[in-house]
């Protein structure tokens, strides 16, 4: 595990929180479960219980989604990240989350307020303040489309869960994969593995990190339609029929000039207020 470092504090959702790097990789931004609790105005106990409950079913993966600083070696005095000696002694766990871990946790906190705050955390903490200055307009739009897609997909995944609960889709189906494969099939007549092969990507790559903004926008439109039609009470069969009519022509996916990870890994620092306005 990479040692942690704290680079001052940053303001997120009106709160000043420690600006922490490391744990999952050098210079990777991470966030404490304690900070998540403060930002979302929920008890830390509830956050920890959510994590513990879903570690057991492999929803969270240690070393990728979370690290337990209480039961590991952080290489950093916990007092530097806001924990008193008493906090440490009475805590069973002190969880640190990667961006992916935080995103997974948000799905369990399914609420409009949580999603709004998620957007601010991603914008003000994880991503944009670190990498947006001097990005080209294309790179900026690509980054925003990807982050906005994550937020919206939480909502669409919830819609798929409702179809499963109503018996319109088989139980045990992975909701995220269902909506993703439906969208890819409608647009390209290909599934994720086939698209990765076509774009010459590794199978372990996150496909949406490499798709063009045009593709990300079209994917988002389909996922929005699924959510909208589910809210209107349409059945899954009816929704899929309408989408097939709307997208009769299939096209080839397009690879972005620069992947999301390339953009995020850039060393361009600081941000201008007017750029934030592009998030809308």
N, C-alpha and C positions, 0 to 999 in steps of 0.2 A: 504494500500500500504506500502510495506517495505521501510524504509528510504534508501536513496542512500548513497554510500560512494565512494570516489575516492582513489585508491591505486596507486598513481603516474601516470606515462605515459608509453605507450608501442609503439613500432615502427611497423607500418602496412603500407605496400605499400610505404615505404620510408618516411612516415609521422609520427611524434610523436603525439599520440592522448591520451586523458584522459582514464584511465583504470577504468571503472565505474561498480559498483555492486549494486544490489537491485532493487527497483521499482516493480518488478514482483514476488519477492521471495527472501528470504535471500541468499546471496552469488551467486545470478544469475547474469551472465554477461549481460550487456546491452550496447546499442550504441546510440549516439545522431544522429538525422537526419542531424545535422550540420556536424558531423564527416563523415557520409555517403557521403554528398555532396563534402566534401574536398577530400575524398579517390577516388571517381569516377569522380572528376573534372566536376561537374555540379553545377548549381546555387541552393542554398538552397531553393529559391523560387519555383523552379521546383519540388524539392523533396516534399515540403509541399503541393503544389498543387496536386501532384499525390496521396498523402495520403488523403487529404481532399476529392478529387473526389471519392475515393474508400471507404471511410468511409460510404458514403451515400448508397452504394449498398451492405454493410455488408461484403466487402472483407477483411477489417481490423476490428478487434474487440478490443475495448478499454479495457484495463486491461489485455489483453492477448497478443496482437500484438503491442500495443503502449500505451503510457501515454503522456498527454499533460502537461508539467511542468509549462507552463505559466498559465494554468487554473486549477491548482491542488496544492497539497502540497507535495513537494519533500523531505522536511526535510533537504535540503542541499542548501546553498547559491549558486545561479546560477553563481556567479563570480568564484567559484571553478572549474567549468567545462567550462570556457572560454567565458562566456557571460558578457559583460559590462552592466552598467546601461542603456546605450542607446540601446544596443541590446534588452534588456528585454522590454524597453518601446515601441519600434517600432515593436516588434514581435507580431503577432496575435496568433501564436502557437510556442511552443518549444517542439518538439516531441522527445520522447525517445522510442527506439524500442527494443523489445526482439529479440532473435535470429530468432524466427519464423517470427516476423514482418519484420526483415531485409530480410529474404528469400523471403517473399511475395513481398516486394518492388522490389527486384531484378528481379522478373518475369515481372514486369512492365517496367523495364529498358532493355529489351531484346536486348543484344548486346554481341559480343564475348569478348570485353574488360571488360564489366561488369561481365561476368561469370569468367574471369581470375582473376579479382580483388576479386570477391566473394570467390574464393578458398583461396586466401591469407588472407582475413579477417577471414574466418572460422579457418584457420590454425594458424594464428599469433595472433588472438584476442580472438575469442569466446571459442575455444575448446582446441587445442592441447598444447599450452604453459601452460595451467593450469593442465593438467591431464596425460601427456604422459610419464613422467620420471618413470622408473621402471615398466611400463606396460609390460606384457608378449607379445611375438610376436603375439600370437593369438588375444589378446585384441587390440593390435595396428592395426593389419590387419582388424579386425572387425570395428574399429572406422573409418579407412580410407575408407573402402568399403562403409560405410553408408554416409559419407560426400561427397565422390565422386559421389555416386548415386544421391544425392540431386542436384548437379550441372548438371549432365547429364539429369536428369528428366525434368529440365527446358526446355532443348532443345527438348526432345521428346514430351513434352506437347505442344510445339509450332507446331510440326508436326501434332498432332491431330487437332489443331485449323484450320490448312489449309484444312484438309479433311472435316471439318464442313463447312468452307467457300465455298468449291467446291460442297457441297451438297451430299457428299458421306457418311456422318454421320448426324444424326438428329440435328437440331439447338437446343440450350438450353442444350445440353449434357455437363456435367462437364468434361472438358478435362483430368484433373488429374485422375479422377475416371475411365475414359474410358481406358486409357493406363494401369492403375494399374489392373483393373479387367481383361483386355485382357491377361496380363502377368500371373496373378495368375491362370486363367482358363487354359492357355496353359501348365503350369508347373504341376499344382496340380489337375485340374478339380474341383477347389473350388474357391469361392470368399472370400473376406477379412473376413467377419463375420464367415464363416465356418472354415477358417484357425485359427482364434483366438479361436474358440471353441475347435478345435482339439488340439491346443497348450496350452489350459487351460489359456488363457489370458482374461483380461477384455475387453469388447467391446470398451471402451474409450482409450485403450492402442494404441500407435502407432506401428502397426504390424512390420514395418521394423526395429524398435529398438530391436526386439527380435529374428529376423531370423538369422540363421547361415551365416557365410561368404560365404559358398558354395551357399546358396540360393540367397544372395545379388548379388553375381557375375553372376549367371544365369539370374536373373531379369535384371541386367544391360546389359547383352548381348542381350536379347530380345529387350529392349528399344533402344539400339544402332542400331539394325537391322531395327526397324521401322523407325528411323530417316534416316538411310542410304538409305533404299528403297524409302522413300518419296522423298528424294533429287534426286533420279534417275527418278522420275516421275511416279512410280508405284501407282496404285489405292489402296484404303484401302482394297477392296475385294481381289485384287491380293496379297497384303502383307499378309493378314490373311490366305489365302490359303497356301502360302509358309511356313508360320510359323507352321501351322497345320501339314504339311508334315515333317518339321524339328523336331517337338516335338510330335511324335505320342504316346510315352510312358509317362504316368503320374506317378508322385511319390509323396511321402508324404513330406510336409515341415519339416525342422529340426529347433529346437530351439537352440539358441546360449547358450553357457555355462554361459555367463554373458551378460546382456542387455546393450545397448548403454548408457542408463541413469545410470546404475551402474558404467560403465566405466567413464562417464563424472563426476559423483559425487564423484569420488575418490579424496582424498586429496593430491595425489602425485603431487608435484610441480616441476617447472623448466623443461628444455628440453635440450637435447644434439643435436648439429647441424647435426650429422650423422643420427639421426632419421628422420629429415625433408626430407632427401633424399629418404626415402621410399615412400613419396607421389608422386614422379616421375614428 
